[in-house]
Amino acid sequence: MTKKSFTTIAGDVAYELFVPGYVKVIRSAMSEAQGDIKSAESKGIAELELEAAKQKVIMDFQAHQARVSQEVAIAERISTSEKVEITEYYDVSGKAHAGLTASEASITAGIGGEGRKVTHRVIKFTGFSQSEAGYEVN
């Protein structure tokens, strides 16, 4: 066995033992996305733009799935908690402007926008409630 193959095997074992499953999934998805991008790069700008749009749709969908999974996990934990404290603040605001300036030499038009989103969310769980069978869940 060569030194390189030993280090490769050791790295694979360490990866399997110590890297959480969700990190492995993220790494796999990123690797696949990079492969798709490299393939599209060689086919030209139109193909690359199409791949970028596809990746954006996929990422938006995955972000939505992650938010749903998070809310389901919170709901499950609420149902098993003895005490729950929830504090949420949301502030979504935005403004936009448009302008037109005309002079003897030129006409200038412009638009602009600004948005702000403030989110503060604290959820605290304490203990476990009694289960339906009448014994405590630990």
C-alpha positions as CSV (number, residue, x, y, z in Angstrom):
1,M,0.0,0.0,0.0
2,T,1.4,3.4,-1.0
3,K,1.4,6.5,1.2
4,K,-1.1,8.2,-1.1
5,S,-3.6,5.4,-1.0
6,F,-3.3,5.1,2.8
7,T,-4.0,8.9,3.2
8,T,-6.9,8.6,0.8
9,I,-8.4,5.8,2.8
10,A,-7.8,7.6,6.1
11,G,-9.5,10.7,4.7
12,D,-12.5,8.7,3.5
13,V,-12.9,7.0,6.9
14,A,-12.6,10.3,8.8
15,Y,-15.1,11.9,6.4
16,E,-17.6,9.1,7.0
17,L,-17.1,9.2,10.8
18,F,-17.0,12.9,11.6
19,V,-18.8,14.8,8.9
20,P,-22.6,15.2,9.6
21,G,-25.0,13.9,7.0
22,Y,-26.4,17.3,6.0
23,V,-22.9,18.6,5.3
24,K,-22.3,15.6,3.0
25,V,-25.6,16.4,1.1
26,I,-24.6,20.0,0.7
27,R,-21.1,19.1,-0.5
28,S,-22.6,16.6,-3.0
29,A,-25.1,19.2,-4.3
30,M,-22.3,21.8,-4.7
31,S,-20.1,19.3,-6.5
32,E,-22.9,18.4,-8.9
33,A,-23.7,22.1,-9.5
34,Q,-20.0,22.9,-10.2
35,G,-19.9,20.0,-12.7
36,D,-23.0,21.4,-14.5
37,I,-21.5,24.9,-14.6
38,K,-18.1,23.6,-16.0
39,S,-20.0,21.7,-18.7
40,A,-22.1,24.7,-19.6
41,E,-19.0,27.0,-19.7
42,S,-17.5,24.9,-22.6
43,K,-20.7,25.3,-24.6
44,G,-20.8,29.1,-24.6
45,I,-22.5,32.0,-22.8
46,A,-26.0,31.2,-23.8
47,E,-25.7,27.7,-22.3
48,L,-24.0,29.1,-19.2
49,E,-26.8,31.6,-18.7
50,L,-29.4,28.9,-19.1
51,E,-27.6,26.7,-16.5
52,A,-27.3,29.7,-14.1
53,A,-31.1,30.3,-14.4
54,K,-31.7,26.5,-13.8
55,Q,-29.4,26.5,-10.7
56,K,-31.2,29.6,-9.3
57,V,-34.6,27.9,-9.6
58,I,-33.2,24.7,-7.9
59,M,-31.6,26.8,-5.1
60,D,-34.9,28.7,-4.5
61,F,-36.8,25.4,-4.3
62,Q,-34.2,23.9,-1.9
63,A,-34.3,27.0,0.3
64,H,-38.1,26.7,0.4
65,Q,-37.9,23.0,1.4
66,A,-35.3,23.9,4.1
67,R,-37.7,26.5,5.6
68,V,-40.6,24.1,5.6
69,S,-38.4,21.4,7.2
70,Q,-37.3,23.9,9.9
71,E,-40.9,24.9,10.7
72,V,-41.9,21.2,10.9
73,A,-39.0,20.5,13.3
74,I,-40.0,23.5,15.4
75,A,-43.6,22.4,15.5
76,E,-42.6,18.9,16.6
77,R,-40.4,20.2,19.3
78,I,-43.1,22.5,20.5
79,S,-45.5,19.6,20.8
80,T,-43.0,17.7,23.1
81,S,-41.8,20.7,25.2
82,E,-43.0,21.5,28.7
83,K,-42.4,25.2,28.2
84,V,-42.0,27.2,25.0
85,E,-41.0,30.9,24.6
86,I,-41.3,32.5,21.2
87,T,-40.2,36.0,20.2
88,E,-40.5,37.2,16.6
89,Y,-40.0,40.6,15.0
90,Y,-40.5,41.2,11.3
91,D,-40.0,44.5,9.5
92,V,-40.2,44.5,5.7
93,S,-40.0,47.8,4.1
94,G,-38.9,49.3,0.8
95,K,-39.0,52.4,-1.3
96,A,-38.4,53.3,-4.9
97,H,-37.9,56.4,-7.0
98,A,-37.8,57.4,-10.6
99,G,-36.6,60.6,-12.2
100,L,-36.3,62.3,-15.5
101,T,-34.1,65.3,-16.2
102,A,-34.0,67.2,-19.5
103,S,-31.6,69.9,-20.6
104,E,-30.7,71.4,-24.0
105,A,-27.9,68.9,-24.5
106,S,-29.4,65.7,-23.1
107,I,-32.2,63.8,-21.5
108,T,-31.4,61.7,-18.4
109,A,-33.7,59.1,-16.8
110,G,-33.1,57.0,-13.8
111,I,-34.8,54.7,-11.4
112,G,-33.7,53.3,-8.0
113,G,-34.9,51.2,-5.2
114,E,-34.1,50.3,-1.6
115,G,-35.3,47.5,0.6
116,R,-34.8,46.5,4.2
117,K,-35.7,43.3,6.0
118,V,-35.2,42.9,9.8
119,T,-35.9,39.6,11.3
120,H,-35.4,38.6,14.9
121,R,-36.5,35.2,16.0
122,V,-35.8,33.5,19.3
123,I,-37.4,30.2,20.2
124,K,-36.6,28.6,23.6
125,F,-37.7,25.1,24.6
126,T,-37.6,23.8,28.1
127,G,-38.0,20.2,29.2
128,F,-40.3,17.6,27.8
129,S,-44.1,17.3,28.3
130,Q,-45.8,14.1,29.4
131,S,-46.5,11.8,26.5
132,E,-50.0,10.5,25.8
133,A,-49.1,7.1,27.3
134,G,-48.6,8.8,30.7
135,Y,-44.8,8.6,31.0
136,E,-42.1,11.3,30.6
137,V,-40.1,11.4,27.4
138,N,-36.4,11.8,28.0
